[in-house]
Amino acid sequence: MPEENANRAEQVIEEHYENSDYSNTFFGVLRNLRNNGEYCDFVLEVGGEIIQAHRVALGIASPFFAAMFKSNMKEDREGSVKLEDEDLNAVKAIIEYIYSGKITITEENVQETLELITDEHLSVKFEDNAYKATIN
């Protein structure tokens, strides 16, 4: 009998499951939370307008914000940063990219958006192909 129980223990099958749409669902919910101002814990002040965001999203996407949040800078403690010299529409495009992975580059915003992407403040981790497509 003990040998029979030992054989049963060896037959335990391990199965892994994956929700192939989990990332899209997660980021969709995060984007909706930001759009509704829920759980937002950081504010970007640009051109007299307030853009709410989540520290975790900014920190993941932008080395500048990651460094800010790790070093306990004044902006991190106060929960806001003023981007006085940045173009409002370009900042909005970058924030939308951070939350959706999508960005619209037009003739009207290409200069400001590309400058902002490579600027130390809001440099974001773009896929190489997306960045190369915008500069060619």
Disulfide bonds with the S-S distance in Angstrom:
none
